[in-house]
Amino acid sequence: MAPVTVYPPDEQGARRVRADGLILGLAYNVTDVLEFLRRAGLDPTEVDLGGPLIEWRGGGPETWSPSD
């Protein structure tokens, strides 16, 4: 799988998740990110959220509002 980019949270706290030029969806929490990765064929129990596969923009996996 291509690297995954999780964009900064919008005003509602949603973060766009994109891989290989395709938008996988809007995530409102880490569980959503893991579900998108599962749908893309990855085992969510083996995904390292801090690893090189995921590029977090505008804050890491703990950031879910624009003010965090």
C-alpha positions in Angstrom: 0.0 0.0 0.0 1.1 3.5 -0.7 1.9 5.8 2.2 -1.2 7.2 3.9 -1.7 10.9 4.6 -4.0 12.0 7.4 -4.7 15.7 6.9 -5.3 18.3 9.6 -8.7 18.4 11.3 -11.4 20.6 9.8 -13.8 22.7 11.9 -15.9 19.6 12.8 -12.9 17.6 13.8 -12.8 15.4 10.7 -9.5 14.5 9.1 -9.3 13.5 5.4 -7.5 10.2 4.9 -5.8 9.6 1.6 -3.6 6.9 0.1 -2.2 6.6 -3.4 -4.1 9.7 -4.6 -7.4 8.3 -3.4 -9.5 9.7 -0.6 -10.3 6.8 1.8 -12.7 8.9 3.8 -13.2 11.4 6.6 -12.0 10.1 10.0 -13.3 11.4 13.3 -11.0 9.3 15.4 -8.2 6.7 15.2 -10.8 3.9 14.9 -12.0 5.4 11.7 -8.4 5.6 10.3 -7.9 1.9 11.2 -11.2 1.0 9.5 -10.2 2.7 6.3 -6.9 0.9 6.3 -8.7 -2.4 6.9 -10.9 -1.7 3.9 -7.7 -1.0 1.9 -6.4 -4.5 2.8 -4.3 -4.0 5.9 -4.6 -5.8 9.2 -5.5 -3.0 11.7 -4.0 -5.0 14.5 -0.6 -4.8 12.8 -0.7 -1.1 11.8 1.8 1.2 13.6 0.1 4.6 13.8 3.4 6.2 14.5 5.3 4.3 11.8 6.4 5.4 8.4 3.3 4.2 6.6 1.2 7.1 7.9 2.0 10.8 7.5 0.1 12.8 10.1 -0.3 16.5 9.1 -1.5 19.1 11.6 -1.0 16.9 14.6 -0.6 13.2 15.3 -3.2 10.5 16.1 -4.2 12.4 19.3 -5.3 15.5 17.5 -9.0 15.6 16.4 -10.0 19.3 16.6 -8.5 22.3 15.0 -7.6 23.8 18.5 -5.6 20.7 19.7 
